[in-house]
Amino acid sequence: MLSSDMSAHDSATDAERISLLDVPALRADTPGCVNVNHLNNAGCGLMATPVLSAVLDHLNLEAAIGGYEAAAARAEEVRGFYAQIAALINARPENIAFSGSATHAYATALSSIPFEPGEVILTTRNDFVSNQIAFLSLRKRMGVRVVHAPDLPEGGVDLDAMAALIREHRPRLVSATHIPTNSGLVQPVAAIGDLCRDADALYLVDACQSVGQYPVDVQRIGADMLTATCRKFLRGPRGSGFLYVSDRVLAEGYEPLFVDMHGARWTAPDRYEPAPTAARFEEWEFPYATLLGCAAAARYAQQVGLAAIAERTPALAARLRSGLAGLPGVRVLDRGAELGALVTFAIAGWRPEPFKAAMDARGINSALSHREFAQFDFTEKDVDWCLRLSPHYYNTEEEIDEAIAAVADLAA
Ligand SMILES: Cc1ncc(COP(=O)(O)O)c(C=O)c1O
């Protein structure tokens, strides 16, 4: 759908990118679109009808015939979750574990690495807050060292510096967040993967904000492990995520610190045998309705087309960014060679909660980011908080312009 009034955004290329999808049809499939201008997809995307139906149908079945019986009746569809997620990220179903959140998947992955005191975790200054806290916790308990690669002056990790740090420290683990929660930055995760392969370092990628927004290919990235959540740009239900683990990770015997009766078999009173697949990173209990919703969301994203999504979504964000950049009292904070669909800005003269409430009152969904979410990034940008707007492909150009007008009004 090409808008006739592209005045806020004068690049023909971006206009062409924005036009790739049948947005009215996609909105008709998204019940929430009639209620809100939802620019909080980096928080939680609006579910599409097939996703909602998959969740509700299964809950209804559980109520009708019993929870265990419903899971047995839907066993094939449950297996389909692994195939759908595998297809989404170019993996095999055996390499996928369901998880209740990206954070749980990440902690489970970290717990599988038998760190020795003094070993190095090499990461970036834009890794997700909870990952950074987990590294500090490992430092406290296991005595690992946490090293942060510096950023380039224009934003984003400095790959040459990272290569030098890999040579210097021979890290036990390299970790990078593809798109951080606190800015539009897209990190060069495939290039980092090349560095890890050359050095034979274990590589863990947080793809929470990129899955569903971009094609994510674990082979191209060269990830040994990759985590994501399903509720954000993938538009799945809350309480769902997944962990990818490579064949190498499985073959080398990595297993979480706590494995349960689903992840392993108790083969003798003093022995257990971990599952041969990524199931060893899962637990026995599953929210089956949520898992089926997740599978539906992955199928839906692939039907819409990740390439088209990756064209339209960042282009809408670029339109938003350029509209906000022209407003007095507004400072757009996103920096880096490549920017995705998270748009962050500071606004003079406002406190965070009243500003978000004023956006809420206009029917525009947004999110606040605070310095505690981004100690390095926000210190460098000299901000204590910012507002984050994150469009998705089903948002319209008019909704973007409405948000720009709302911020202009509030800034004035
Ligand atoms: C980059 C990134 N990683 C991880 C997470 C955590 O995801 P979850 O809340 O599913 O644990 C988030 C959530 O905002 C995120 O933005």
PDBQT file of the ligand as one rigid body, heavy atoms in Angstrom, charges set to zero:
ROOT
HETATM    1  C1  LIG A 501      16.773  -7.841  23.312  1.00  0.00    +0.000 C 
HETATM    2  C2  LIG A 501      15.919  -8.571  24.310  1.00  0.00    +0.000 A 
HETATM    3  N1  LIG A 501      16.351  -9.731  24.825  1.00  0.00    +0.000 NA
HETATM    4  C3  LIG A 501      15.629 -10.421  25.719  1.00  0.00    +0.000 A 
HETATM    5  C4  LIG A 501      14.424  -9.956  26.152  1.00  0.00    +0.000 A 
HETATM    6  C5  LIG A 501      13.682 -10.741  27.193  1.00  0.00    +0.000 C 
HETATM    7  O1  LIG A 501      12.601 -11.407  26.656  1.00  0.00    +0.000 OA
HETATM    8  P1  LIG A 501      11.579 -12.143  27.650  1.00  0.00    +0.000 P 
HETATM    9  O2  LIG A 501      10.820 -11.041  28.331  1.00  0.00    +0.000 OA
HETATM   10  O3  LIG A 501      10.729 -13.005  26.778  1.00  0.00    +0.000 OA
HETATM   11  O4  LIG A 501      12.377 -12.913  28.612  1.00  0.00    +0.000 OA
HETATM   12  C6  LIG A 501      13.921  -8.742  25.655  1.00  0.00    +0.000 A 
HETATM   13  C7  LIG A 501      12.642  -8.212  26.127  1.00  0.00    +0.000 C 
HETATM   14  O5  LIG A 501      12.350  -7.038  26.013  1.00  0.00    +0.000 OA
HETATM   15  C8  LIG A 501      14.691  -8.039  24.707  1.00  0.00    +0.000 A 
HETATM   16  O6  LIG A 501      14.267  -6.874  24.205  1.00  0.00    +0.000 OA
ENDROOT
TORSDOF 0
